[in-house]
Amino acid sequence: MFITALLLLLFGFPVAFTFGGVALLFGVVAEGADIFAFMPFRIQSIMENSTLMAVPLFIFMGIMLQKTELAEQLLEAMAKLFGKLSGGVAISTIIVGTLLAASTGVVGASVVAMGVISLPVMLKYRYNRPLSCGVICASGTLGQIIPPSIILIILGDVMGLAVGDLFRAAVIPGVTLVGLYIIYVLTYSHLVEGSAPAIPFDDDKSLGKQYINALKAIIPPLLLIIVVLGSIFAGIATPTESSAVGGVGAILLAILYRKFSLKALFESAEETVKITSMVFAILIGATAFSMAFTYTGGDLVVEEYLLQLPGEKWGFLIFSMLFILLLGFFIDFVEIAFIVVPILLPIAELLGIPLLWFAILIAMNLQTSFLTPPFGFSLFYLKGVAPPEIRTTDIYRGVVPFILIQIAVLASILLFPAFYNL
C-alpha cells in the first residue's frame, strides 16, 4: 500500500485522492466493499471535531496578517538595526521568521514574504547565495515548531493530547533552534570572509529613531502573540478559542496598519477555505487509507516487527525518527501525521514512551521535511519568488547546514528530554 501510494505521488497524482484510491483498491480486494461501511461515521466525527476548528482559524490569522504587509515592515526595521553587524540582515531575517512563526504559523506566507523582501537586499550587498537561501528557507519553516503551529494542532488531535500542553512543550525546542541558527550565521560570517558583509545604511535618522521605528513594527504583532499564546498558557482560553481571538486580532492589526478592506477580508477567507479544504481532503483520504491498512492486519504486522527491534524503546524511537525523516523527503507533513503517526502511536504506548515527548520529536522531525530535497515545500516557495540568478543548487546547498542543525536539535531532544522540560 505504501509503495503504491508513493509511486502514484511521484507521478503527480493529488495526495488526497491517491491515498483514498489506494485504500479503496486494496481494501475491496482484501476484505470486500463492507470494509468501508463505517467511513461516513469517520468523516462525520472529523467534521464535528472542535480541536480541528483551530486549523482554519489560525490559517485565516496568518493570511490576514500577510495582507497587512507585516513581514515587510518587520524586515525593514530589523535590517536597519542589525545591518551594521556582519551577517546582520541574515540575523534580522531569522528574528522576523521567528516573530512571523509565532504570529502566523503559515510556512508558505513566511518564506515568500522574506524571499521577496530580504533576498534582494542580501544579493545587493553580495551575501553568499547559498547562505541567503538557507536562512530564508529555514526561518520560514519555524512556524512548524513554534506555536501556534498547525502540525501541533493536528498531532494533538491524532495522539489525543491537549494542544495547549503541546504548545507549551514546543517553546524551548523552538527557541533553541532559533538560537542555533543565529550562532551558525555569526560563525559562518566570521570564518568565511566577505560571505555576509555589514551593510552601511545611508540613513539620516539617529539610532534612537531607528529603535523607535523598530519597536513600532514589532510591538503590534508581539501583542497579538502574547494575547493568543498567553491566553492558552494561562488556561484562560482553549487553542480553538484563542485561534478565534487571533483571527479578530489580525483584522484589528489590518485596520491599525490601514490595510483593511472588504476585498482583503474576502481574499483571506477564500485562501483559508482553499488551504483548509486541502488539509481536510487529505485527512479523509488518510482516514480511508488507515482503515484499509488496519482492517487488513497491516498494523499488527508493523507492531510485531517494531516490537522485535533491538534496544526496545530506544530501537523503536531511533527507527521511527529515521523512518519519518526519510518519508519527509517524499511526502508532506500532513500525510505523515495522519497515516504514519496512528500506526506508531499504539507501539509507543506499549513501550511506555511519554506521548508529549514523542509528539515534540515528531513535530521537530516533520519541520525538517519542509527543507529536504527533492520535495521540500520551502525550496519550491523560495524558487518561485527568487531572482533568475538564484539556481536550484544554491537553494539546496544553502539548506543543508540548517537541516543538520535541525537533526542535531532532534537528537538532543531524544537524548536530553529533561533539558527541554519533556
C-alpha positions in Angstrom: 0.0 0.0 0.0 2.8 2.4 0.9 4.9 1.7 -2.2 1.8 2.1 -4.5 0.9 5.4 -2.8 4.4 6.7 -3.1 4.7 5.8 -6.7 1.4 7.5 -7.6 2.5 10.6 -5.7 5.8 10.6 -7.7 3.7 10.6 -10.9 2.0 13.7 -9.7 -1.5 12.4 -8.6 -3.3 14.6 -5.9 -2.4 13.4 -2.4 -6.0 13.0 -1.0 -7.2 11.0 -4.0 -4.1 8.9 -4.1 -4.5 7.7 -0.5 -8.2 7.3 -0.9 -7.9 5.4 -4.2 -5.2 3.1 -2.9 -7.3 2.4 0.2 -10.3 1.6 -2.0 -8.3 -0.7 -4.3 -6.5 -2.7 -1.5 -9.5 -2.7 0.9 -12.0 -4.0 -1.6 -9.6 -6.7 -2.9 -8.6 -7.9 0.6 -11.9 -7.6 2.5 -14.7 -6.6 0.1 -16.7 -3.3 0.0 -18.1 -3.8 3.5 -14.7 -2.7 4.9 -15.8 1.0 4.3 -19.3 0.7 5.9 -18.2 2.9 8.8 -16.5 5.5 6.6 -19.4 8.0 6.7 -19.2 8.0 10.6 -15.5 8.5 10.5 -16.0 11.6 8.2 -18.7 12.9 10.4 -16.5 12.7 13.5 -13.7 14.6 11.7 -16.1 17.4 10.7 -17.5 17.6 14.3 -14.1 17.7 15.9 -13.8 21.1 17.8 -10.0 20.8 18.2 -9.5 20.8 14.4 -11.6 24.0 14.2 -8.4 25.9 15.2 -6.8 24.9 11.9 -8.8 27.2 9.6 -8.8 30.0 12.2 -5.0 30.1 12.6 -4.7 29.8 8.8 -7.0 32.8 8.4 -5.0 34.7 11.0 -1.8 34.1 9.1 -3.2 35.1 5.7 -4.9 38.2 7.1 -1.5 39.3 8.7 0.2 38.7 5.3 -2.2 41.3 3.8 -1.0 43.9 6.3 2.5 43.6 4.9 3.6 42.9 8.4 6.7 41.0 7.3 7.9 43.9 5.1 7.7 46.4 8.0 9.4 44.0 10.4 12.3 43.2 8.0 12.9 46.8 7.1 13.1 47.8 10.8 15.2 44.8 11.8 17.6 45.2 8.9 18.3 48.8 9.9 19.1 47.7 13.4 21.3 44.7 12.6 22.6 45.8 9.2 25.9 47.2 10.6 26.7 43.8 12.1 28.4 41.2 9.9 25.6 38.8 8.9 23.1 41.4 10.2 20.5 41.0 7.5 20.6 37.2 7.9 20.1 37.5 11.6 17.2 40.0 11.2 15.6 37.5 8.8 15.8 34.8 11.4 14.3 37.0 14.1 11.5 38.1 11.8 10.9 34.5 10.8 10.5 33.7 14.5 8.0 36.5 15.0 6.1 35.5 11.9 6.1 31.9 13.1 4.6 32.9 16.4 2.0 35.2 14.9 1.0 33.4 11.7 2.3 29.7 11.6 1.8 29.7 7.8 5.1 28.5 6.3 4.4 29.4 2.7 3.5 33.0 3.6 6.7 33.5 5.6 9.1 32.1 3.0 7.5 34.0 0.2 7.4 37.3 2.1 11.1 37.0 3.2 12.1 35.8 -0.3 10.6 38.9 -1.9 11.9 41.4 0.7 15.1 40.0 2.3 16.8 38.1 -0.6 17.2 41.1 -3.0 18.8 43.1 -0.1 21.3 40.2 0.7 22.1 39.8 -3.0 22.6 43.5 -3.5 25.3 43.6 -0.8 27.0 40.4 -2.1 25.9 38.0 0.6 26.8 34.3 -0.1 23.9 33.0 -2.2 23.6 29.5 -0.5 23.7 31.2 2.9 21.0 33.7 1.9 18.7 31.0 0.5 19.3 28.7 3.5 18.5 31.4 6.1 15.2 32.3 4.3 14.0 28.7 3.9 14.9 27.7 7.5 13.5 30.8 9.1 10.2 30.4 7.1 9.7 26.9 8.4 9.9 27.9 12.1 6.1 28.0 12.0 6.1 24.2 12.2 7.6 24.0 15.7 6.9 27.5 17.2 3.3 27.8 18.5 0.7 28.3 17.2 1.7 25.5 14.8 -0.8 23.7 12.6 1.2 20.5 12.9 1.0 20.6 16.7 -2.8 21.0 16.5 -3.0 18.0 14.1 -0.7 15.9 16.3 -2.7 16.9 19.4 -5.8 15.5 17.7 -4.2 12.4 16.3 -2.4 11.5 19.5 -5.2 12.5 22.0 -3.0 15.2 23.6 -4.0 18.7 24.9 -2.9 21.2 22.2 -2.1 23.7 25.0 0.4 21.2 26.5 2.0 20.7 23.1 2.3 24.5 22.6 4.0 24.9 26.0 6.3 21.9 25.3 7.4 23.2 21.9 8.6 26.7 23.1 12.0 25.6 24.4 12.9 23.4 21.4 11.8 26.3 19.1 13.8 28.9 20.9 16.9 26.5 20.9 16.6 26.1 17.1 16.4 29.9 16.6 19.5 30.4 18.8 21.5 27.8 16.9 20.5 29.4 13.6 21.9 32.8 14.8 25.1 31.2 16.1 25.6 29.4 12.8 25.2 32.7 10.8 27.6 34.6 13.1 30.1 31.7 12.9 29.9 31.4 9.1 30.1 35.1 8.5 33.2 35.3 10.8 35.0 32.3 9.3 34.2 32.9 5.6 35.4 36.4 4.9 33.0 38.5 2.7 30.2 35.9 2.9 27.8 38.2 4.9 29.2 41.8 4.9 27.9 44.5 7.2 25.6 47.0 5.4 26.4 50.7 5.6 23.0 52.4 5.8 23.0 56.0 4.5 20.3 56.9 6.9 19.8 60.4 8.3 17.8 59.0 11.2 19.5 58.7 14.6 19.9 55.3 16.2 17.3 56.2 18.8 14.8 57.0 16.0 15.6 53.6 14.3 14.9 51.8 17.6 11.6 53.6 17.9 10.6 52.6 14.3 11.6 49.0 15.0 9.5 48.9 18.2 6.5 50.3 16.3 6.9 47.5 13.8 7.5 44.8 16.5 5.0 45.7 19.3 1.6 45.1 17.5 2.4 41.6 16.3 4.1 40.9 19.6 0.9 41.9 21.5 -1.1 39.5 19.3 1.3 36.7 20.1 1.0 37.4 23.8 -2.8 37.5 23.6 -3.1 34.3 21.6 -0.4 32.2 23.3 -0.7 33.8 26.7 -4.4 33.0 26.9 -3.6 29.3 26.2 -0.7 29.1 28.6 -2.6 30.9 31.3 -5.5 28.5 30.9 -7.9 31.3 30.1 -8.8 30.0 26.6 -8.6 26.7 24.7 -6.5 26.7 21.5 -9.7 26.8 19.5 -11.0 29.9 21.4 -7.6 31.7 21.2 -7.4 31.0 17.4 -10.7 32.9 17.0 -9.2 35.7 19.1 -6.2 35.6 16.8 -8.4 35.9 13.7 -10.1 39.0 15.2 -6.7 40.4 16.3 -5.4 40.0 12.7 -8.3 42.0 11.4 -7.7 44.7 14.1 -4.0 44.9 13.0 -5.0 45.3 9.4 -7.2 48.2 10.5 -4.3 49.6 12.5 -1.9 49.5 9.6 -4.6 50.9 7.3 -4.6 47.8 5.1 -8.1 46.6 5.8 -10.6 46.3 3.1 -13.6 44.1 2.3 -11.6 42.8 -0.7 -8.6 41.8 1.6 -11.1 40.1 4.0 -12.8 38.2 1.2 -9.4 37.1 -0.3 -8.2 35.9 3.1 -11.4 34.0 3.7 -11.2 32.4 0.2 -7.5 31.4 0.6 -8.3 29.9 4.1 -11.1 27.8 2.5 -8.7 26.5 -0.2 -5.9 25.5 2.3 -8.4 24.1 4.9 -10.1 22.1 2.1 -6.8 20.6 1.1 -5.9 19.6 4.7 -9.3 18.0 5.3 -9.4 16.3 2.0 -6.0 14.7 2.8 -7.4 13.8 6.3 -10.4 12.0 4.7 -8.1 10.2 2.2 -5.7 9.3 5.1 -8.6 8.0 7.2 -9.7 5.6 4.4 -6.0 4.5 4.0 -5.5 3.8 7.7 -8.9 2.0 7.8 -7.9 -0.4 5.0 -4.4 -0.8 6.4 -5.7 -1.6 9.9 -8.6 -3.9 8.9 -6.3 -6.0 6.7 -4.0 -6.6 9.6 -1.2 -4.2 8.5 -0.9 -2.5 11.9 -0.3 -5.9 13.6 2.5 -6.8 11.2 4.2 -3.4 11.8 3.7 -3.7 15.6 5.2 -7.2 15.7 8.2 -6.0 13.6 8.8 -2.8 15.6 8.5 -4.6 19.0 11.2 -7.0 17.9 13.7 -4.3 17.2 16.9 -4.4 19.3 17.1 -1.9 22.1 13.3 -2.0 22.7 12.2 1.7 23.5 15.4 3.2 22.0 15.4 0.9 19.0 11.8 1.9 18.3 12.5 5.7 18.8 15.6 5.7 16.5 13.8 3.6 13.8 10.6 5.7 13.9 12.6 9.0 13.7 14.7 7.8 10.8 11.6 6.5 9.0 9.7 9.8 9.4 12.8 11.7 8.3 13.1 9.6 5.1 9.4 9.9 4.4 9.8 13.7 4.7 11.9 13.7 1.6 8.9 12.5 -0.5 5.6 13.3 1.2 4.1 16.2 3.1 3.8 16.5 6.9 0.0 16.3 6.8 0.1 12.8 5.3 2.8 11.6 7.7 0.8 12.9 10.7 -2.5 11.3 9.6 -1.1 8.0 8.3 2.2 7.1 9.9 1.7 8.5 13.4 -1.5 6.5 14.1 0.5 3.3 13.3 3.4 4.2 15.6 1.2 5.6 18.4 0.0 2.2 19.9 3.6 0.9 19.9 4.8 4.0 21.7 2.1 3.5 24.3 3.0 -0.2 24.7 6.7 0.6 25.3 5.7 3.3 27.9 7.1 6.3 25.9 5.8 9.6 27.2 3.5 10.8 24.4 4.2 14.5 24.9 7.9 13.9 24.3 7.2 11.6 21.3 4.9 14.3 19.8 7.6 17.0 20.1 10.2 14.6 18.5 7.7 14.0 15.6 7.0 17.8 15.2 10.7 18.7 15.1 11.3 15.8 12.6 8.4 17.0 10.4 9.7 20.5 10.3 12.8 19.1 8.5 10.5 17.7 5.7 10.0 21.3 4.6 13.7 21.7 3.8 14.7 18.2 2.4 15.0 17.9 -1.3 13.5 16.9 -3.7 10.0 17.8 -2.4 10.7 20.3 0.4 7.9 22.9 0.1 10.1 25.8 1.4 12.5 25.1 -1.5 9.7 25.5 -4.0 8.3 28.6 -2.3 11.6 30.3 -2.5 12.5 29.2 -6.0 9.1 30.7 -7.1 10.0 34.2 -6.0 13.8 34.2 -6.2 15.6 36.3 -8.9 16.8 34.4 -12.0 20.4 34.4 -10.9 19.5 32.1 -7.9 19.9 28.5 -9.1 18.2 25.5 -7.5 21.6 24.2 -6.5 22.2 27.4 -4.5 19.0 26.7 -2.5 19.8 23.0 -2.0 23.4 23.8 -0.8 22.1 26.6 1.5 19.5 24.4 3.4 22.0 21.5 4.2 23.6 23.2 7.3 20.1 24.1 8.6 18.9 20.5 8.1 21.9 19.3 10.1 21.1 21.8 12.8 17.5 20.6 13.0 18.7 16.9 13.2 21.1 17.9 16.0 18.3 19.5 17.9 16.1 16.5 17.3 18.9 14.2 18.6 19.3 16.5 21.7 15.5 16.2 22.4 15.8 12.5 22.1 18.9 12.2 24.4 18.2 15.0 26.9 14.4 15.4 27.2 14.9 16.9 30.8 16.7 19.9 29.3 13.5 20.7 27.3 11.2 20.0 30.3 9.8 17.0 28.5 
